[in-house]
Amino acid sequence: MSTTSKSNIATSALSKAVVYFIDGNSRKRYSRDMARGIPKQSVGIARLKKMIEGWHDNVQMAIIYDNRTDEELMRYKNGTWT
């Protein structure tokens, strides 16, 4: 993926997740919000949650933010969303 594509996703995404792994690494992932050609934040959040839950054994904590306001939307820790 080119740098232009990455920055385009980062600016167009409605949500983002910061994932902290047990091994000390962290990653930032941006939502893919399109559903039938219409951007929907709920779709992007559901996809981020599914991805994080798939990594559950390796995740120490994950936080999903609104990518436009940086407001924290939800947090994943010990296998539970709050």
C-alpha positions as CSV (number, residue, x, y, z in Angstrom):
1,M,0.0,0.0,0.0
2,S,1.4,3.4,-0.9
3,T,1.9,6.3,1.5
4,T,-0.8,8.2,-0.3
5,S,-3.3,5.4,0.2
6,K,-2.4,5.1,3.9
7,S,-2.8,8.8,4.5
8,N,-6.1,8.9,2.5
9,I,-7.5,6.1,4.8
10,A,-6.3,7.9,7.9
11,T,-8.0,11.1,6.9
12,S,-11.3,9.6,5.6
13,A,-11.8,7.0,8.3
14,L,-14.6,7.9,10.8
15,S,-12.9,5.8,13.6
16,K,-9.5,4.6,14.7
17,A,-8.3,2.0,17.1
18,V,-5.0,2.0,19.1
19,V,-4.1,-1.5,20.1
20,Y,-1.6,-2.3,22.8
21,F,-0.2,-5.8,22.7
22,I,1.1,-8.0,25.5
23,D,4.6,-8.0,24.0
24,G,4.8,-4.2,24.4
25,N,4.1,-3.3,20.7
26,S,1.2,-1.0,19.7
27,R,-0.6,-0.5,16.4
28,K,-3.0,2.1,15.1
29,R,-5.7,0.9,12.7
30,Y,-8.3,2.9,10.9
31,S,-11.9,1.9,10.2
32,R,-13.3,1.0,6.9
33,D,-16.7,2.5,7.1
34,M,-18.3,2.0,3.7
35,A,-21.5,0.0,3.5
36,R,-23.2,-0.1,0.1
37,G,-21.3,3.1,-0.9
38,I,-22.4,5.1,2.2
39,P,-19.9,5.8,5.1
40,K,-21.3,4.5,8.4
41,Q,-19.3,4.8,11.6
42,S,-21.2,1.8,13.1
43,V,-19.9,-0.4,10.3
44,G,-16.3,0.7,10.8
45,I,-16.5,0.3,14.6
46,A,-18.0,-3.2,14.2
47,R,-15.1,-4.2,11.9
48,L,-12.5,-2.8,14.2
49,K,-14.0,-4.7,17.2
50,K,-14.1,-7.9,15.2
51,M,-10.4,-7.5,14.3
52,I,-9.4,-6.7,17.9
53,E,-11.4,-9.6,19.3
54,G,-9.6,-11.9,16.8
55,W,-6.3,-10.9,18.4
56,H,-7.8,-11.3,22.0
57,D,-5.0,-13.5,23.4
58,N,-2.3,-11.0,22.3
59,V,-4.1,-7.7,23.2
60,Q,-3.4,-6.0,26.5
61,M,-5.8,-3.1,25.8
62,A,-7.4,-1.4,22.8
63,I,-9.1,1.9,22.5
64,I,-11.5,3.0,19.7
65,Y,-11.7,6.7,19.0
66,D,-13.8,9.0,16.9
67,N,-11.2,9.9,14.2
68,R,-12.6,13.4,13.7
69,T,-12.8,14.5,17.4
70,D,-10.3,12.1,19.1
71,E,-13.1,11.3,21.6
72,E,-12.7,7.9,23.2
73,L,-15.7,5.7,22.2
74,M,-14.9,2.4,23.8
75,R,-12.2,0.4,25.4
76,Y,-11.3,-3.3,25.3
77,K,-9.5,-4.9,28.2
78,N,-9.5,-8.4,29.7
79,G,-11.8,-9.6,26.9
80,T,-14.5,-7.0,27.6
81,W,-15.7,-3.8,25.9
82,T,-16.5,-0.9,28.1
